[in-house]
Amino acid sequence: MNSRNSARSSKWLNHFAWLTCAATLLLICSGGMVTSKNVGLAVPDWPTTFGYNMFLFPVSKWVGGILFEHTHRLMGSLVGFLTIILAVWLWLTEDRRWVRNLGLIALAGVILQGILGGLRVTMMKDEIGIFHACVAQAFLGLLVVITLVTTKFWRTIADRHVHSQKFLPIKTLAIAITIATYVQLGLGATMRHQHRDLAILDFPTANGAWIIPDTSAGALAKINAWRDARGFSDVNAIQIWLQMVHRFLALIVAIAIVVFCLRVWRYARDFVALKRLSTIWVVFVACQIALGAWIIWSNKAADIATAHVALGALMLSFGVSISAICWRTSQSEAGKARPPGKPHSEPVPA
C-alpha cells in the first residue's frame, strides 16, 4: 500500500513539474512578445503597476503595451508560485538529495529572475534585459531536468545496454550542441534587446553578399544611405557581424543536430526514446531556420519573432533532455563495468 501511494505521489509530482515547465515556456513567449513589440517599459514602475498593487490593477486599464507587460508580470508571479510548490514538494517527498537540491536551485533562480525583471524596469538597462532572457532559458532547462529525473523512464535508463566507445561521441556531441544552442539564444536576445531594425534585411544573402558582407567604411555609408531612404535605422559593423555570427552558428547547430540524429540511428538503434527525440530535434531546427528567415522577410514581425524565441526554448529543452539521457546512459554503462565490490549509486547530473 505504501509503495502504491508513493508511486501515485511521484506521478503527480511529475505532472506538476510538467505544468511548471509549460508555464515557464509561456512566460518566455510572453517576454519575447514584450521585447518584440518594444513595450518593456509600458509599465514604468515596479513592483507596483501605475501605483496599484500588481494583482489589483484594473482590467479596464489593460490596453496596448500595458496588456503585454502587465500580463508578463502576472505570468512571472504564477511561475514563481509554481516553483515554490515544486521545491517544497521535492524536499518533502524526494529521496534523492541531489534532486531536492535542484528544487532549491530552481527556487533561487526564479527569485533572481523576478529581481532582474524589476531592475530592468527601474534601471532601464538593456544589458539587464539580455541577462534576464538568458537566465530564463537556463531556468527552463533546469525545470526540464527536474521533470525528466522524476519520471519512471529516468530510472529505467540504468538497465539499458549500449556500446560505451560508440556512445561516448554521441553524448559529447549532444552536450556540445546544447551549449551552442544556449549561446545562440544569447545572441538572439542581444539582437532583440537592441530595439532597432534588423542589421541585415535580406536572406539568404547578407546585404547582397552570399558569404561575407562588406563592412568597410565606404560600404557602411552606402548601406546606411539606402536604409535612411527607406526609414530604417543606421547600423554599424558590430551589429552586422552579430547577426552574421547568429547565422553561422545556426548553420553549425543544424549540421550538428543532423549528424547527431544519424549517429543515434546507427549506433543506438535500439534506444527508441533517443531516436524519437533526435528526430524531433531535426524537425525543430529546420523549422527554426525557416522562422529565422521569415523574421527577416517580415522585417521582424512580433508574432514571428516570438515564435522563433519559443521554438528556440523548445530546442534547448530537447538538448538538455537528450544530454541528460545520454549522460545517464553512459554513467550507468560505466557503473556496470565497475569491478565487483565497488560502490554503485545513481549518478548525479552535472
C-alpha positions in Angstrom: 0.0 0.0 0.0 2.8 2.4 0.9 4.6 1.6 -2.4 1.4 2.3 -4.3 0.9 5.6 -2.6 4.5 6.5 -3.2 4.2 5.7 -6.9 1.0 7.8 -7.1 2.7 10.7 -5.4 5.7 10.5 -7.7 3.3 10.5 -10.7 1.5 13.7 -9.5 4.9 15.3 -8.7 6.0 14.7 -12.3 2.7 16.0 -13.7 3.2 19.2 -11.6 6.8 19.5 -12.9 5.4 19.3 -16.4 2.9 22.0 -15.6 5.7 24.3 -14.3 7.7 23.7 -17.5 4.7 24.6 -19.6 4.0 27.8 -17.6 7.7 28.8 -17.9 7.6 28.3 -21.7 4.5 30.5 -21.9 6.3 33.1 -19.7 9.3 33.1 -22.1 6.9 33.6 -25.0 5.3 36.4 -23.2 8.7 38.0 -22.6 9.5 37.6 -26.2 6.4 39.4 -27.2 7.1 42.2 -24.8 10.6 42.6 -26.3 9.5 42.2 -29.9 6.8 44.9 -29.5 9.3 47.1 -27.6 6.8 47.6 -24.7 9.0 46.6 -21.8 8.6 50.0 -20.2 4.9 50.4 -20.9 4.5 50.0 -17.1 7.1 52.4 -15.7 7.1 51.3 -12.0 7.9 48.1 -10.2 6.8 46.1 -8.2 3.6 48.2 -8.4 1.7 48.8 -11.6 1.0 52.5 -12.1 0.9 52.7 -8.3 -1.6 49.8 -7.9 -0.8 46.5 -6.3 0.2 44.3 -9.2 -2.6 41.9 -8.6 -5.3 44.6 -8.1 -4.5 46.6 -11.3 -7.9 47.2 -13.0 -8.6 45.0 -16.0 -10.1 48.0 -17.8 -6.6 49.6 -18.0 -5.0 46.5 -19.6 -4.7 48.2 -23.1 -1.9 48.5 -25.7 1.6 47.8 -24.5 0.4 47.7 -20.9 -1.5 44.5 -21.7 1.6 42.7 -22.7 3.9 44.0 -20.0 1.4 43.5 -17.1 0.4 40.0 -18.3 4.1 39.1 -18.4 4.4 40.2 -14.8 1.4 38.2 -13.7 2.7 35.1 -15.5 6.1 35.6 -13.8 4.3 35.6 -10.5 2.5 32.4 -11.4 5.7 30.7 -12.4 7.3 31.8 -9.1 4.3 30.4 -7.1 4.5 27.1 -9.0 8.3 26.9 -8.4 7.8 27.4 -4.7 5.3 24.5 -4.6 7.6 22.3 -6.7 10.7 23.0 -4.5 8.7 22.2 -1.3 7.2 19.1 -2.9 10.6 17.8 -3.9 12.0 18.5 -0.5 9.3 16.6 1.3 8.9 13.6 -0.9 12.1 13.0 -3.0 14.6 10.6 -1.5 17.4 11.7 -3.8 19.2 14.6 -2.2 20.6 16.0 -5.4 17.1 16.2 -6.8 15.9 18.1 -3.8 18.8 20.5 -4.3 17.7 21.0 -7.9 14.4 22.2 -6.5 16.2 24.7 -4.2 18.3 25.9 -7.1 15.1 26.4 -9.2 13.6 28.4 -6.4 16.7 30.6 -6.2 16.6 31.0 -10.0 13.0 32.2 -10.1 13.7 34.7 -7.3 16.7 36.0 -9.3 14.5 36.3 -12.4 12.0 38.4 -10.6 14.7 40.7 -9.3 16.2 41.0 -12.8 12.8 41.8 -14.3 12.3 44.6 -11.7 15.8 46.0 -12.2 15.2 46.1 -16.0 12.3 48.4 -15.4 13.8 50.6 -12.7 17.3 50.9 -14.1 16.3 50.9 -17.8 19.4 49.0 -19.0 19.2 46.7 -22.0 22.1 44.6 -20.6 19.9 43.5 -17.7 17.2 42.6 -20.2 19.7 40.4 -22.1 20.8 38.7 -18.8 17.1 38.3 -17.8 16.4 36.5 -21.1 19.4 34.2 -20.7 18.6 33.3 -17.2 15.0 32.5 -18.3 16.3 29.9 -20.8 18.6 28.4 -18.2 15.8 28.2 -15.7 13.6 26.4 -18.2 16.4 23.9 -18.8 16.7 23.3 -15.1 13.0 22.6 -14.8 13.2 20.2 -17.7 15.9 18.2 -15.9 13.7 18.1 -12.7 10.8 16.9 -14.8 12.9 14.2 -16.5 14.5 12.8 -13.4 11.1 12.5 -11.7 9.8 10.1 -14.4 9.9 6.3 -14.4 11.8 6.5 -17.6 14.8 8.0 -15.9 15.2 5.1 -13.5 14.9 2.5 -16.4 17.8 4.1 -18.3 20.1 2.3 -15.8 19.0 -1.0 -17.3 19.9 -0.1 -20.9 23.0 -1.5 -22.5 24.9 0.5 -25.1 28.4 0.2 -26.7 30.3 2.6 -24.5 33.0 3.5 -27.0 30.5 4.3 -29.7 28.1 6.1 -27.4 30.6 8.4 -25.9 30.9 10.6 -29.0 27.0 10.8 -29.1 27.0 12.1 -25.5 29.7 14.6 -26.2 28.0 15.8 -29.4 24.7 16.2 -27.5 26.2 18.3 -24.8 28.2 20.5 -27.3 25.0 21.1 -29.3 23.1 22.1 -26.2 25.8 24.6 -25.2 25.9 26.0 -28.7 22.1 26.3 -28.7 22.2 28.3 -25.4 24.9 30.6 -26.9 22.7 31.0 -29.9 19.8 32.1 -27.7 22.0 34.6 -26.0 23.0 36.1 -29.4 19.3 36.3 -30.3 18.5 38.0 -27.0 21.3 40.5 -27.6 19.9 41.4 -31.0 16.3 41.7 -29.8 17.2 44.0 -26.9 18.9 46.5 -29.2 15.3 47.6 -30.1 16.5 48.5 -33.6 15.7 47.4 -37.1 17.5 44.3 -38.3 21.1 45.0 -39.3 20.7 42.7 -42.3 17.4 42.9 -44.2 17.9 40.2 -46.8 18.2 36.4 -46.6 19.9 34.1 -47.7 22.2 36.9 -48.8 23.6 39.4 -46.4 23.5 43.0 -47.7 23.7 41.5 -51.1 26.7 39.2 -50.4 26.4 35.4 -50.4 29.1 34.7 -47.8 30.8 37.6 -46.1 29.2 41.1 -46.2 31.4 44.1 -46.8 31.6 46.2 -43.6 34.2 48.7 -44.7 33.5 52.4 -44.0 32.5 53.0 -47.7 30.2 50.0 -47.7 28.6 51.1 -44.4 28.0 54.6 -45.8 26.2 53.1 -48.8 24.2 50.7 -46.7 23.1 53.4 -44.3 22.2 55.8 -47.1 20.0 53.1 -48.5 18.4 52.4 -45.1 17.9 56.1 -44.4 16.0 56.5 -47.7 13.6 53.8 -46.5 13.2 54.9 -42.9 15.4 52.3 -41.3 17.9 53.0 -38.5 21.6 53.2 -39.2 23.8 50.2 -38.5 27.5 49.6 -37.7 29.9 46.8 -38.4 29.4 45.2 -34.9 25.6 44.9 -35.4 26.1 43.3 -38.9 28.6 40.8 -37.6 26.5 40.0 -34.6 23.7 38.9 -36.9 26.2 37.0 -39.2 27.6 35.1 -36.2 24.0 34.2 -35.3 23.5 32.9 -38.9 26.8 30.9 -39.0 26.2 29.4 -35.6 22.6 28.4 -36.6 24.1 26.6 -39.6 26.7 24.8 -37.4 24.0 23.7 -34.9 21.7 22.5 -37.7 24.5 20.3 -39.2 25.5 19.0 -35.8 21.9 18.0 -34.9 21.6 16.1 -38.2 24.9 14.3 -37.6 23.7 13.5 -34.0 20.5 12.0 -35.3 22.3 9.9 -37.8 24.7 8.6 -35.2 21.9 7.8 -32.8 20.0 5.8 -35.5 23.2 4.0 -36.4 24.8 3.2 -33.0 21.8 3.4 -30.7 19.1 1.9 -32.9 17.5 0.0 -30.0 17.2 3.2 -27.9 13.7 4.1 -29.2 13.2 7.2 -27.0 16.5 8.7 -28.0 15.8 8.1 -31.7 12.5 9.8 -31.4 13.9 12.8 -29.6 16.8 13.2 -32.0 14.3 13.1 -35.0 12.1 15.7 -33.5 15.2 17.8 -32.8 16.0 17.8 -36.5 12.4 18.9 -37.3 12.7 21.7 -34.8 16.0 23.0 -36.2 14.6 23.0 -39.7 11.5 25.0 -38.5 13.7 27.3 -36.5 15.8 28.2 -39.6 12.6 28.8 -41.5 11.3 31.1 -38.8 14.6 33.0 -38.7 14.4 33.6 -42.5 10.7 34.7 -42.0 11.7 37.2 -39.4 14.0 38.9 -41.9 11.5 38.7 -44.8 8.7 40.2 -42.5 11.1 42.8 -41.1 11.0 41.4 -37.6 7.2 40.9 -37.2 6.5 40.5 -33.5 4.5 37.2 -33.7 7.1 35.6 -35.9 10.0 36.7 -33.6 8.1 35.4 -30.6 7.5 32.0 -32.3 11.3 32.0 -33.0 12.0 32.6 -29.3 9.6 29.9 -28.3 11.0 27.3 -30.7 14.5 28.2 -29.5 13.4 27.4 -26.0 12.0 24.1 -27.1 15.2 23.2 -28.9 17.2 24.0 -25.8 14.8 21.9 -23.7 15.3 19.0 -26.0 19.0 19.5 -25.9 19.0 19.4 -22.1 16.8 16.3 -22.1 18.9 14.5 -24.7 22.2 15.4 -23.0 20.9 14.3 -19.6 19.7 11.0 -21.0 23.0 10.4 -22.8 24.9 11.2 -19.7 22.8 8.9 -17.5 23.1 6.1 -20.1 26.9 6.4 -20.3 27.3 6.6 -16.5 25.1 3.6 -16.0 27.1 1.7 -18.5 30.3 2.7 -16.7 28.8 1.5 -13.4 28.1 -1.9 -14.9 31.7 -2.2 -16.0 32.9 -1.3 -12.5 34.7 -4.2 -10.8 32.8 -6.2 -8.1 32.9 -4.7 -4.7 33.0 -1.1 -5.9 30.1 1.0 -4.6 27.5 2.0 -7.1 25.0 4.8 -6.7 22.8 6.8 -9.0 24.9 9.3 -10.9 24.2 13.0 -10.3 23.9 15.1 -13.5 26.4 17.8 -13.8 
